[in-house]
Amino acid sequence: MQDHYHSDNCYHNATHGADVMQSSAYFLQRDRIKSVFDEMDEVASLLGALVHDLDHPGRTNPFLINSQHRLALLYNDMSVLESHHVSLCFQLTTRDDRINIFKNMSREDFKTLRHSMVDIVLATEMARHFEHVGKFTNQIVAPLIAKEGEEGAEQITAE
């Protein structure tokens, strides 16, 4: 994956991918999150974090759409970069058994993991940020409120 991050991109490079993965790993170690996420969620979160900006060209979605870039045409102007990042991840890994970390998974587990990773990477599109904050609140914070009360949820959103 590192080879498909551009070192000349001063922000969306391999260091950024590793940093987001490490930050996600820290977040996933929190006891309150461990009580909500299962193993598949954790794997999807870490891999999604790693590849969320894979092969980023250093331009925004609106720029790619307005310039009729090949990626905008390929992904029909919808979540162009995010679709490309996660698609490339699966293209790279599934085409070569030597690096296919998914090859020993059951079909159902692969489908679940892939769906989660796609959701995670698509959630990084800033145009849909508030939609995903709401989804996070409903799927993560609401169960914590039910389990620990308002104070527990306030701690997780503050951390």
C-alpha positions, 0 to 999 in steps of 0.5 A: 500500500505504501507504494501507492501513496505519493511521497510528493503529496505533502499531506495525503502521503504514506505517513498520513495513512500510517498516522490515521491508522495509529490514531484509530488503533489508539481509539479502538483500545479504549474500553468503551469502544471495545465494548461496542466494536467486534473484531471485524469492526476493528480490522475494518477500522484499521484497514480503512484508516490505512487506505483512506487516502491511497493514491490521492492525487492532491486535488479535491473532489470538486476539482476532479469533477470540474476538470472531468478527470478520469476518476470523476468520469469513472465514479460518476462524480460521486465520492470520487476520491474516496471510491478510488481509494478503497477500490484500489485497495481491493484491486491491489490485494485481490489480484496477487495471492502473495499480498491478498490478506483476504484470501483465507476469509470466508466469502461472508466474512470478506463481504462483511469486511469489504462493506465496512471498509467501503463505508469507513472510507466513504465516510471520509468525504467532507461533503457528507461529514455531518451525515457520518457524525450522526451515524457515529452518534447513533451507532456508537454513542447511543449504545454507550448511553444505554449502557453507561448513561450520559456521563459515559457517552460524554467521556467518549465524545470528549476523548 
